[in-house]
Amino acid sequence: MFNFIKTFRKEEEGAVTVDWVVLTAAIVGLGIAVITTVGRGATDQATGLAGTMSAVSTIDFNS
């Protein structure tokens, strides 16, 4: 049992896995933050554009 614990402490594969999980979680979190920020800005711009376009009068050339 003592040899198993010594061998387990020397293994680094688990530590590398934990590093990758942490890095992946950080990248996913950053991506969600960016999408949320850009999404809000895009929604605001679309709303403003819709308001501007509805206020513009058009000419009907078919009449």
C-alpha positions as CSV (number, residue, x, y, z in Angstrom):
1,M,0.0,0.0,0.0
2,F,2.9,2.4,0.8
3,N,4.4,1.7,-2.6
4,F,1.1,2.5,-4.3
5,I,0.9,5.9,-2.5
6,K,4.5,6.7,-3.4
7,T,3.9,5.9,-7.0
8,F,0.6,7.8,-7.0
9,R,2.4,11.0,-5.7
10,K,5.0,10.8,-8.5
11,E,2.4,10.5,-11.3
12,E,1.8,13.8,-13.1
13,E,-0.9,12.7,-15.6
14,G,-3.7,13.6,-13.2
15,A,-2.2,17.1,-12.6
16,V,-2.0,17.7,-16.3
17,T,-5.7,16.7,-16.7
18,V,-6.7,19.1,-13.9
19,D,-4.7,21.9,-15.7
20,W,-6.5,21.2,-18.9
21,V,-9.9,21.1,-17.2
22,V,-9.2,24.5,-15.5
23,L,-8.0,26.0,-18.7
24,T,-11.0,24.7,-20.7
25,A,-13.4,26.0,-18.1
26,A,-11.7,29.4,-18.2
27,I,-12.0,29.5,-22.0
28,V,-15.6,28.5,-22.0
29,G,-16.4,31.1,-19.3
30,L,-14.6,33.8,-21.3
31,G,-16.5,32.8,-24.4
32,I,-19.8,33.1,-22.6
33,A,-18.9,36.5,-21.3
34,V,-17.9,37.7,-24.8
35,I,-21.1,36.4,-26.4
36,T,-23.2,38.0,-23.7
37,T,-21.5,41.3,-24.1
38,V,-21.6,41.3,-27.9
39,G,-25.2,40.0,-27.9
40,R,-26.4,42.9,-25.8
41,G,-24.7,45.4,-28.0
42,A,-26.1,43.8,-31.2
43,T,-29.6,43.8,-29.7
44,D,-29.3,47.4,-28.8
45,Q,-28.1,48.3,-32.3
46,A,-30.9,46.3,-33.9
47,T,-33.5,48.0,-31.8
48,G,-32.1,51.4,-32.6
49,L,-32.0,50.6,-36.3
50,A,-35.6,49.3,-36.3
51,G,-36.8,52.5,-34.7
52,T,-34.9,54.6,-37.2
53,M,-36.2,52.6,-40.1
54,S,-39.9,52.8,-38.9
55,A,-39.6,56.6,-38.7
56,V,-38.5,57.0,-42.3
57,S,-41.3,57.5,-44.8
58,T,-41.1,55.8,-48.1
59,I,-42.4,56.7,-51.6
60,D,-44.7,54.2,-53.4
61,F,-43.7,54.3,-57.0
62,N,-46.5,51.9,-58.0
63,S,-49.3,54.5,-57.5
